[in-house]
Amino acid sequence: MKLKNLTWLLAAAALSLPLASCPLKPTACKNKQYVSVLKEQVVQLYNRGDYIGALRAAKDAEACRPKDAELYYWMGLIYFKREKPQDAIEALKKSIAIDPKYMESHLALGVIYLSLQMWDAAIDQFEIVAEDDLFPRPWEPYNNMGWAYLQKGDLDHAAESLAKAIRLNPKYCPAYCNLGELYSKQGQSQKAMESYLKSIALCPDGYARPHFLLAQEYGKLKYYQQACSELTKAARVTGAPEAESAIEYMHLYGCPVQFTGQ
């Protein structure tokens, strides 16, 4: 599972607010609504992909409220999107230092550690989140732990974590995709394909990874027609990290490449 497939853990719903930048005035911080508006702008700008604008608004808010755990959480996400993982880690650690119970920062920090292949550090963060009874999406840290264990080669702990994620949310498609990868590593091709198909059934649109991995299983069995079909579906998901790899496999398997842009 590529890092970009984890980014749904870092997303938030866009808020309907004006996008105009608010100039910072000496008396602005005295207005309680000022920082709230800035923080809401950070979220909306982030979700629109304007990371520079979001960071500018976050820094203006920081000048007024330097002890805001949520604000540093968003700064961590922004730095991560700008491919500055060390700055992201620093911001998220500030968030956690301010409020150790702010679980979204622990979760995001774990995702960034995954991107750096720091598996043990990532697992430590996910365990903190998983142990919090008030965290509303416990399947996410268990799924991420499962994938981290999978990358370490600890298949037993990976299976345990992924099974827990699925029990907590039987409709969470990424966990089935990761479970398929686990079965593939164990040489259980049929179970791997069943898990990928389950993942696809739960998330039929915009999720390229199970299509790509399913194609690889078909390729192992020399079912090239089925493999080409799945590779085509993966390649058509705009922005997916597997799309480029899918194109390479399509050429390898002799699949027709007929869609626009490839």
N, C-alpha and C positions, 0 to 999 in steps of 0.2 A: 504494500500500500504506500503510494507516494505521499509526500508531505501535503501536497495541495488537496489530497482527498480528506485531510483532517480539518480543513479550514471551515467547515460548517460549524465546528465547535467554537469558532471565534467570531461568528457572525451575529448580528442583532437586527431586529426589524427597524427599517428606516422611519424616522419621525418627520412629520410634516411641519417644517419650520422654515423661516426665511434663511436664505443662504448668504445674505450679505454679511460681511465681516463687521464685528462690533469693535470700534476703536476703544482701546483701554484708556480711561481717564483717571486722574488721581482719586476721584471720589466714587468711581464705578464700583469698587469692591464693597462699598458700604451698602449698595443695593443688593438685597438678598436674591432678587430675581436675575441679576446680571450673570452670576456664575451658572445658575441653572440653565439659562438660555445658551450660554457658551457651551456647556456640556452637551446639551441637546444638539447643538450645531456640530459638535465633534462626531456624534453618532451618525447624523445624517450625511455629513461630508464623507465620513469613512465608508458608509454603505454606498455612496455614489462613486467611490474610487478616487476621491480628491484627497489624497493622503497628506499633501503639503498643506492644504487648507485646514484639514482636520488637526494637524499638528500645531498649526498657528493658533487655532482656537483653543487647543488644549494648553498651550504654553501661556496664553492670556489668562485662562482659568487658573492655572497653577500659580500665577503671580498673586492671585487673590486667595487661593485656598491650597496651600502647599501640603496639607495633611489630609488629602482626599484619596482614599484607597481606590475608589472607582475611577477617578481621573487617571491615576497612574496605570490602571488596568488598560484603559483605552490607549494611552500613550504606548504601552507595550505592544498592543495589536498594531498600531500605526507603524512603529519601528520594524516590526516583523514583516509587514507588507512592503516596506521600503528596503527589505533585505539587509537590515541592520540587527542581527540577532543579539549581539552583545548589548546594544542599547535597549533592546526589548527586554532582555533578561534583567538589566539594571532597573528599568521602570517597574517591572512586575515584582521584583524583590522589594522595591520601595512600597508598593501597594501592600504586599504581605506584611512588611514590617509595621505599617500603619494599622492594618487589620488582619491578623493571622487567620481569621475565620472567613475572609473573602475568598470563597472557593473558586470563583471564576478565574482569579489570578493564578491560583495553584494549577488549575486545569490548563490554562494558556501557557504557563511556564513549562508544564510537562510536554505540551505539543512542540514548543520550541526546542526543548532538549531532544525530542525525537528527531527533529530536523537536523540536529548536530550529531546524531547517532550516539547520544549519551543515554543509553538505555536504562542504566540503573538510576540515574538522576531523574529521568522521566517517570519511572515506576514509583519512585519515592513520592513524587508530587501526586500521581494518580491515586496512590494508596491513601493519601491525606483526604482527597476528595471523596473517595469511595467510603471512607469511614465516617463521613459526616452524614448523619441521619436526616438532616434538613436539606441536603442538596437534591434539587428536583429531578435531575437526570442521571441517576447513578449508573445506568448502563454505559454511559460515555466513558467514564474512567476505567471501567472494567474492560470495555472493548479496546481502549488504548493500551492498557496494561497487557492484554492478550497479544496485541501486535508487537509491543516491545519485547515480550518474552519470546515471541516467534522469531524476531530478528536476532536474539541472543542464542537461539537454538534450544531453548528450554521449552520443549513441546508440551510437557506435562502441565506446567504452570500456564502456558498459553491456552491449552484446552480448558483448564479450570476457569480462567478469567473470561474466555469467550462464552462458555456455557452459562456463566453467571450473567453476563450481559444479555444473552438471549432470554434467560428466564425472567429477567427484570423487564425486558421489552421484546416480546416475540416478533415485533414488526420492525426491528431496527436493522435495516438492510446491510450497513457496513459490517456488522458482526458476522453475518452469514458469509459475506465475501472473505473476511479474514479467516473464518473457519474453513472455507474452501481451500485457502492457501495452506492452512495447517494440514488438511487431508492430503493435499498434493505433495507436501514435503514428506508425509508418511507413506507415500506411494499408493494411496487409496484414491485412484483416479475417479471411480464412479461416485464415491461420496463427495469428492471435490466438485464434480460437475453438478451434483444435486444441490450443493450449497450455493454455487454460483447462480444456478437457475432460480433458487429461492430468493436470493438477493435481487436478481433482476425482476422477479415477479413483484417484490415489495417496492422497488424503486425503478419503474420501467423507463423513466425519462431522465436524461441528464447525468447518468452515473455510468461512466465508461469502464471503470475498472473490472467489474465482474464479467462484462462482455469480453474484455481483453484476455483475462485469465482463463475464461471458458474456452476461448479460441486456442489458447496454448494447450489445454487438455485435449481438445479435438485434434490438434496437430500431432500430439504424441501418439494418438491412435490412428493417424493418417486419414482422418475424416476431414479432408481439406475443404470440401464444399461447405460443411457446417462451420469450419474454422473461418473461412472467408466471410461468411454471413455475419459472424460475431465481430470480426475485425472491422468490417464496414460500419457496424453500429457504433463501435468504440471510436472510430476515426471521425465520425460525424458529430461527436460531442465537442462543441466549440470550447476551447480553452482547457480541455482535459489534458493532464500530463501524459496519459496513455495514447493520445491521438497520434502523435508523431511515431511512437513505437508501433502502433497498429499499422500505419502506412508501410513501415519497413517490413513487417511480417507479411503484409499483403503482397509485396513484391517477392518476398522469399517463397511464398506458397503459390505464386502465380495467379493471385486473385485479380479480377478486373478492378481498376481504380477509375471510377466514372463520375464521382461527385465533384462539384465546383470547389476550386481552391487547392486541389491536391494533384 
